[in-house]
Amino acid sequence: MTSANSPLSGKVALVTGASSGIGEATAAALAAAGAKVAVAARRIDRLATLSSRIEKAGGTAFAIEADIAKGGDVAAMVDRAASEWGRLDILVNNAGVMLLAPTAEADLDDWRRMIELNLVGLMGTTKAALPHLKASKGHVVNVSSVAGRVANPGASGYAATKFGVVAFSESLRREVYADKVRVTVIEPGLVRTELGDHITNQEFKAGLEHRLATMEALTAEDIANAILYAVSQPPRVNINEILIRPTDQER
């Protein structure tokens, strides 16, 4: 149950990619901290379940079916999230996909899909939300990856999108700091989520599964806690980047 003493009481958040993993855990954490949360993704059935769970725990949430790779969906999603409670304070750009393969064997459609979702969708969502975030002196949280700092073999396309998220976020921060809008990049290492389920290259899918089996990976809740930490700081504090690896992860 939230209260007036909750750190995010009165705030409105929009979380993309909220049907599972980091997005789902983040929505629950923000709601538990007092925020009203709009949860967005393509799988509306999962969003409905999440919204119900948040409501039963004493929070406030509603679901928006949206594919952020589609510009029309992005505009409608942001408009609905901002109009539901008359404001938007926190945007968590979490939706993304990881399709690993060596460059020589990569499918161009996989690269395009990652660029459209991981990068262009994130940028378009941010652009659509900016007028609302400037009005509220709000906060943008972009979920990148350790792959936005270290480009490993087989992750050329994925790393390119995540390096792009980091670059976009820093440019954005310098554009909006005078408006008192904060920008944070979260860079997780290996997290136990559904992200690897869509990898079609069997060698790299097996490699990821082996890494998950041989180390204590992060949980989605670990990343949600980092996001909650960033957005709960006083307005004078802008946590620009948080890089989080499992203790067991070397690179």
Secondary structure by P-SEA (a helix, b strand, c coil): ccccccccccbbbbbccccccaaaaaaaaaaaaccbbbbbcccaaaaaaaaaaaaaacccccccccccccaaaaaaaaaaaaaccccccbbbcccbbbbbbccccccaaaaaaaaacccaaaaaaaaaaaaaaaaacbbbbbbbccccccccccaaaaaaaaaaaaaaaaaaaaacccccbbbbbbbbccccccccccccaaaaaaaaaaaaaccccccaaaaaaaaaaaaaccccccccbbbbbcccccc
